[in-house]
Amino acid sequence: MTTVTVKKINGRIAEIICDGHTGYGVEGEDIVCAAVSSIVQTAVLGIFSVAGVNCQYEVDEQKGYLKLTLPEKMTEMQIHDSEVILKTLMCGIADLHEGYSDFVELEVI
């Protein structure tokens, strides 16, 4: 199962952790894993390229692990853009969870 954890500080998304392989299909043909990866990696690209936020980023493809940590200090525009991007990520993951709850979990803490 893949668990996507969204950590909030003061009501604002501060960190995204994506952990584990979905196990829906065989490696290389797992459409649910591909969907989760596409949503999360597109959000990461958006944080860097669209919002212009230089954040901490860790990835371990073998373990199916990705961690994105936003910096404490950002401009108001960066905060706004990051929230829009990450709330969109949450919508996509929530939708996947609805259809594939045995394979995808979304936690907001």
MDTraj code that builds the backbone (N, CA, C; nanometers):
import mdtraj as md
import numpy as np

residues = "MET THR THR VAL THR VAL LYS LYS ILE ASN GLY ARG ILE ALA GLU ILE ILE CYS ASP GLY HIS THR GLY TYR GLY VAL GLU GLY GLU ASP ILE VAL CYS ALA ALA VAL SER SER ILE VAL GLN THR ALA VAL LEU GLY ILE PHE SER VAL ALA GLY VAL ASN CYS GLN TYR GLU VAL ASP GLU GLN LYS GLY TYR LEU LYS LEU THR LEU PRO GLU LYS MET THR GLU MET GLN ILE HIS ASP SER GLU VAL ILE LEU LYS THR LEU MET CYS GLY ILE ALA ASP LEU HIS GLU GLY TYR SER ASP PHE VAL GLU LEU GLU VAL ILE".split()
xyz = np.array([
    [0.0837, -0.1181, 0.0000],
    [0.0000, 0.0000, 0.0000],
    [0.0881, 0.1243, 0.0000],
    [0.0436, 0.2263, -0.0697],
    [0.1096, 0.3559, -0.0671],
    [0.0329, 0.4461, 0.0275],
    [0.1058, 0.5069, 0.1186],
    [0.0463, 0.6051, 0.2088],
    [0.1025, 0.7422, 0.1762],
    [0.0140, 0.8371, 0.1515],
    [0.0532, 0.9756, 0.1298],
    [0.0126, 1.0508, 0.2559],
    [0.1121, 1.1059, 0.3244],
    [0.0890, 1.1801, 0.4483],
    [0.1122, 1.3278, 0.4224],
    [0.0125, 1.4074, 0.4579],
    [0.0204, 1.5528, 0.4439],
    [0.0313, 1.6096, 0.5848],
    [0.1429, 1.6761, 0.6133],
    [0.1629, 1.7364, 0.7451],
    [0.1375, 1.8862, 0.7358],
    [0.0573, 1.9342, 0.8300],
    [0.0256, 2.0763, 0.8338],
    [0.0840, 2.1400, 0.9591],
    [0.1251, 2.2639, 0.9436],
    [0.1686, 2.3466, 1.0556],
    [0.0923, 2.4774, 1.0456],
    [0.0229, 2.5114, 1.1527],
    [-0.0589, 2.6337, 1.1561],
    [-0.1564, 2.6396, 1.0392],
    [-0.2151, 2.5242, 1.0060],
    [-0.3152, 2.5186, 0.9000],
    [-0.2608, 2.5186, 0.7592],
    [-0.1293, 2.5266, 0.7451],
    [-0.0662, 2.5317, 0.6128],
    [0.0108, 2.4032, 0.5880],
    [0.0017, 2.3511, 0.4665],
    [0.0746, 2.2292, 0.4308],
    [0.2246, 2.2567, 0.4365],
    [0.2953, 2.1741, 0.5159],
    [0.4382, 2.1940, 0.5356],
    [0.5221, 2.0801, 0.4785],
    [0.4597, 1.9618, 0.4647],
    [0.5370, 1.8458, 0.4216],
    [0.4455, 1.7411, 0.3588],
    [0.4986, 1.6745, 0.2588],
    [0.4311, 1.5625, 0.1934],
    [0.5251, 1.4428, 0.2001],
    [0.4729, 1.3299, 0.2474],
    [0.5513, 1.2066, 0.2493],
    [0.4702, 1.0999, 0.1762],
    [0.5309, 1.0409, 0.0761],
    [0.4684, 0.9333, -0.0007],
    [0.5535, 0.8097, 0.0241],
    [0.4910, 0.7037, 0.0792],
    [0.5700, 0.5892, 0.1229],
    [0.5049, 0.4575, 0.0823],
    [0.5813, 0.3743, 0.0158],
    [0.5389, 0.2392, -0.0179],
    [0.4890, 0.2233, -0.1602],
    [0.4910, 0.0995, -0.2050],
    [0.4379, 0.0644, -0.3370],
    [0.2936, 0.0181, -0.3205],
    [0.2101, 0.0481, -0.4155],
    [0.0674, 0.0165, -0.4020],
    [0.0402, -0.1331, -0.4006],
    [0.1144, -0.2088, -0.4804],
    [0.0909, -0.3523, -0.4875],
    [-0.0300, -0.3890, -0.5718],
    [-0.0794, -0.2958, -0.6486],
    [-0.1971, -0.3214, -0.7325],
    [-0.1646, -0.4154, -0.8477],
    [-0.0473, -0.3983, -0.9050],
    [-0.0069, -0.4801, -1.0199],
    [0.1419, -0.5087, -1.0136],
    [0.1899, -0.5821, -1.1115],
    [0.3324, -0.6135, -1.1157],
    [0.4126, -0.4882, -1.1456],
    [0.5363, -0.4859, -1.0972],
    [0.6231, -0.3708, -1.1175],
    [0.6356, -0.3401, -1.2666],
    [0.6218, -0.2149, -1.2990],
    [0.6286, -0.1713, -1.4377],
    [0.4936, -0.1692, -1.5077],
    [0.3923, -0.2331, -1.4463],
    [0.2582, -0.2365, -1.5053],
    [0.1508, -0.1939, -1.4048],
    [0.1935, -0.1411, -1.2920],
    [0.1021, -0.1034, -1.1843],
    [0.0446, 0.0355, -1.2127],
    [-0.0782, 0.0386, -1.2639],
    [-0.1393, 0.1661, -1.3038],
    [-0.1722, 0.2547, -1.1845],
    [-0.2017, 0.1960, -1.0700],
    [-0.2322, 0.2770, -0.9514],
    [-0.1044, 0.3433, -0.8997],
    [0.0038, 0.2675, -0.8956],
    [0.1330, 0.3236, -0.8553],
    [0.1751, 0.4356, -0.9510],
    [0.1536, 0.4134, -1.0796],
    [0.1875, 0.5148, -1.1794],
    [0.1043, 0.6413, -1.1590],
    [-0.0222, 0.6245, -1.1250],
    [-0.1094, 0.7404, -1.1021],
    [-0.0639, 0.8187, -0.9795],
    [-0.0349, 0.7480, -0.8698],
    [0.0135, 0.8156, -0.7485],
    [0.1426, 0.8892, -0.7787],
    [0.2362, 0.8210, -0.8442],
    [0.3652, 0.8818, -0.8776],
    [0.3487, 1.0052, -0.9644],
    [0.2615, 0.9981, -1.0615],
    [0.2398, 1.1122, -1.1509],
    [0.1842, 1.2323, -1.0756],
    [0.0874, 1.2080, -0.9895],
    [0.0285, 1.3182, -0.9124],
    [0.1325, 1.3819, -0.8209],
    [0.2036, 1.2988, -0.7463],
    [0.2993, 1.3504, -0.6484],
    [0.4173, 1.4180, -0.7173],
    [0.4720, 1.3553, -0.8195],
    [0.5885, 1.4141, -0.8860],
    [0.5530, 1.5410, -0.9627],
    [0.4323, 1.5482, -1.0173],
    [0.3897, 1.6708, -1.0847],
    [0.3755, 1.7841, -0.9829],
    [0.3237, 1.7535, -0.8648],
    [0.3140, 1.8548, -0.7590],
    [0.4524, 1.9037, -0.7176],
    [0.5474, 1.8117, -0.7046],
    [0.6841, 1.8502, -0.6693],
    [0.7414, 1.9433, -0.7759],
    [0.7230, 1.9077, -0.9019],
    [0.7707, 1.9945, -1.0103],
    [0.7047, 2.1320, -1.0038],
    [0.5762, 2.1340, -0.9729],
    [0.5044, 2.2607, -0.9600],
    [0.5583, 2.3458, -0.8468],
    [0.5906, 2.2839, -0.7341],
    [0.6469, 2.3585, -0.6206],
    [0.7778, 2.4244, -0.6615],
    [0.8651, 2.3492, -0.7275],
    [0.9932, 2.4041, -0.7705],
    [0.9778, 2.5045, -0.8853],
    [0.9065, 2.4659, -0.9906],
    [0.9043, 2.5439, -1.1144],
    [0.7984, 2.6536, -1.1198],
    [0.6803, 2.6276, -1.0674],
    [0.5719, 2.7253, -1.0753],
    [0.5728, 2.8174, -0.9533],
    [0.5777, 2.7570, -0.8342],
    [0.5779, 2.8373, -0.7118],
    [0.7151, 2.8984, -0.6840],
    [0.8185, 2.8420, -0.7439],
    [0.9534, 2.8957, -0.7250],
    [1.0075, 2.8749, -0.5847],
    [0.9681, 2.7653, -0.5224],
    [1.0107, 2.7366, -0.3856],
    [1.1251, 2.6355, -0.3891],
    [1.2337, 2.6705, -0.3250],
    [1.3479, 2.5806, -0.3135],
    [1.3302, 2.5025, -0.1834],
    [1.2800, 2.3810, -0.1943],
    [1.2483, 2.3029, -0.0744],
    [1.3352, 2.1790, -0.0667],
    [1.3304, 2.1142, 0.0498],
    [1.4030, 1.9894, 0.0681],
    [1.3252, 1.8776, 0.0001],
    [1.3985, 1.7885, -0.0641],
    [1.3360, 1.6828, -0.1430],
    [1.4191, 1.5560, -0.1302],
    [1.3565, 1.4476, -0.0874],
    [1.4238, 1.3182, -0.0765],
    [1.3441, 1.2154, -0.1554],
    [1.4153, 1.1219, -0.2188],
    [1.3462, 1.0166, -0.2916],
    [1.4272, 0.8877, -0.2851],
    [1.3566, 0.7756, -0.2705],
    [1.4162, 0.6429, -0.2777],
    [1.3208, 0.5586, -0.3628],
    [1.3535, 0.5462, -0.4901],
    [1.2644, 0.4777, -0.5844],
    [1.2442, 0.3308, -0.5488],
    [1.3472, 0.2653, -0.4974],
    [1.3346, 0.1232, -0.4618],
    [1.2296, 0.1016, -0.3538],
    [1.2261, 0.1910, -0.2559],
    [1.1318, 0.1788, -0.1447],
    [0.9975, 0.2459, -0.1742],
    [0.9910, 0.3205, -0.2837],
    [0.8691, 0.3941, -0.3130],
    [0.8499, 0.5082, -0.2153],
    [0.9571, 0.5813, -0.1881],
    [0.9550, 0.6854, -0.0859],
    [0.9883, 0.8207, -0.1471],
    [0.9094, 0.9207, -0.1099],
    [0.9345, 1.0579, -0.1523],
    [0.8926, 1.1488, -0.0376],
    [0.9773, 1.2459, -0.0069],
    [0.9469, 1.3417, 0.0994],
    [0.9781, 1.4814, 0.0485],
    [0.8818, 1.5697, 0.0607],
    [0.8962, 1.7091, 0.0211],
    [0.8681, 1.7940, 0.1442],
    [0.9641, 1.8759, 0.1832],
    [0.9479, 1.9629, 0.2993],
    [0.9626, 2.1080, 0.2542],
    [0.8580, 2.1870, 0.2779],
    [0.8618, 2.3278, 0.2416],
    [0.9408, 2.4058, 0.3457],
    [1.0097, 2.5117, 0.3033],
    [1.0835, 2.5932, 0.4005],
    [0.9862, 2.6756, 0.4863],
    [1.0327, 2.7142, 0.6035],
    [0.9492, 2.7966, 0.6913],
    [0.9284, 2.9359, 0.6347],
    [1.0289, 2.9879, 0.5685],
    [1.0217, 3.1246, 0.5170],
    [0.9969, 3.1227, 0.3667],
    [0.8798, 3.1750, 0.3295],
    [0.8439, 3.1891, 0.1884],
    [0.7697, 3.3209, 0.1730],
    [0.7660, 3.3704, 0.0507],
    [0.6880, 3.4908, 0.0241],
    [0.5393, 3.4556, 0.0287],
    [0.4552, 3.5561, 0.0391],
    [0.3107, 3.5324, 0.0385],
    [0.2670, 3.4640, -0.0909],
    [0.3262, 3.5022, -0.2021],
    [0.2938, 3.4410, -0.3311],
    [0.3359, 3.2945, -0.3329],
    [0.4538, 3.2640, -0.2811],
    [0.4996, 3.1251, -0.2751],
    [0.4092, 3.0408, -0.1844],
    [0.3678, 3.0978, -0.0727],
    [0.2761, 3.0276, 0.0180],
    [0.1456, 2.9967, -0.0548],
    [0.0910, 3.0974, -0.1197],
    [-0.0357, 3.0793, -0.1929],
    [-0.0223, 2.9730, -0.3012],
    [0.0783, 2.9873, -0.3854],
    [0.0962, 2.8942, -0.4975],
    [0.1219, 2.7514, -0.4475],
    [0.2025, 2.7371, -0.3430],
    [0.2301, 2.6047, -0.2869],
    [0.1032, 2.5407, -0.2339],
    [0.0208, 2.6185, -0.1645],
    [-0.1050, 2.5655, -0.1107],
    [-0.1969, 2.5182, -0.2226],
    [-0.2062, 2.5958, -0.3288],
    [-0.2918, 2.5568, -0.4416],
    [-0.2415, 2.4260, -0.5023],
    [-0.1121, 2.4170, -0.5243],
    [-0.0541, 2.2963, -0.5844],
    [-0.0750, 2.1755, -0.4930],
    [-0.0481, 2.1908, -0.3641],
    [-0.0555, 2.0768, -0.2731],
    [-0.1995, 2.0388, -0.2385],
    [-0.2898, 2.1344, -0.2391],
    [-0.4312, 2.0995, -0.2213],
    [-0.4826, 2.0238, -0.3435],
    [-0.4313, 2.0566, -0.4600],
    [-0.4662, 1.9832, -0.5815],
    [-0.4125, 1.8409, -0.5738],
    [-0.2891, 1.8243, -0.5231],
    [-0.2339, 1.6913, -0.4998],
    [-0.3275, 1.6125, -0.4089],
    [-0.3736, 1.6749, -0.3011],
    [-0.4633, 1.6065, -0.2078],
    [-0.5927, 1.5634, -0.2761],
    [-0.6468, 1.6457, -0.3635],
    [-0.7685, 1.6090, -0.4376],
    [-0.7439, 1.4847, -0.5227],
    [-0.6317, 1.4823, -0.5918],
    [-0.5992, 1.3682, -0.6775],
    [-0.5791, 1.2406, -0.5987],
    [-0.5067, 1.2494, -0.4880],
    [-0.4824, 1.1307, -0.4056],
    [-0.6122, 1.0848, -0.3398],
    [-0.6947, 1.1785, -0.2935],
    [-0.8235, 1.1424, -0.2329],
    [-0.9113, 1.0690, -0.3337],
    [-0.9094, 1.1134, -0.4582],
    [-0.9871, 1.0478, -0.5623],
    [-0.9361, 0.9055, -0.5872],
    [-0.8046, 0.8885, -0.5906],
    [-0.7476, 0.7539, -0.6054],
    [-0.7840, 0.6656, -0.4866],
    [-0.7812, 0.7225, -0.3677],
    [-0.8168, 0.6465, -0.2482],
    [-0.9609, 0.5960, -0.2561],
    [-1.0494, 0.6791, -0.3081],
    [-1.1902, 0.6381, -0.3217],
    [-1.2040, 0.5148, -0.4102],
    [-1.1300, 0.5122, -0.5178],
    [-1.1410, 0.4009, -0.6119],
    [-1.0531, 0.2821, -0.5790],
    [-0.9459, 0.3049, -0.5032],
    [-0.8474, 0.1992, -0.4770],
    [-0.8046, 0.2021, -0.3304],
    [-0.9011, 0.1981, -0.2395],
    [-0.8725, 0.2143, -0.0965],
    [-0.7853, 0.1033, -0.0382],
    [-0.7788, -0.0110, -0.1030],
    [-0.6906, -0.1178, -0.0555],
    [-0.5451, -0.0929, -0.0926],
    [-0.5209, 0.0079, -0.1762],
    [-0.3870, 0.0308, -0.2299],
    [-0.3316, 0.1709, -0.2031],
    [-0.4197, 0.2678, -0.1733],
    [-0.3787, 0.4076, -0.1545],
    [-0.4465, 0.4627, -0.0294],
    [-0.3655, 0.5252, 0.0557],
    [-0.4173, 0.5878, 0.1783],
    [-0.3719, 0.7329, 0.1809],
    [-0.4597, 0.8212, 0.2269],
    [-0.4271, 0.9622, 0.2446],
    [-0.4478, 0.9972, 0.3898],
    [-0.3408, 1.0458, 0.4539],
    [-0.3460, 1.0894, 0.5932],
    [-0.3134, 1.2372, 0.6002],
    [-0.3914, 1.3111, 0.6744],
    [-0.3628, 1.4533, 0.6963],
    [-0.3431, 1.4720, 0.8467],
    [-0.2236, 1.5177, 0.8829],
    [-0.1935, 1.5366, 1.0250],
    [-0.1411, 1.6771, 1.0528],
])
top = md.Topology()
chain = top.add_chain()
for i, resn in enumerate(residues, 1):
    res = top.add_residue(resn, chain, resSeq=i)
    for name in ("N", "CA", "C"):
        top.add_atom(name, md.element.get_by_symbol(name[0]), res)
traj = md.Trajectory(xyz[None], top)
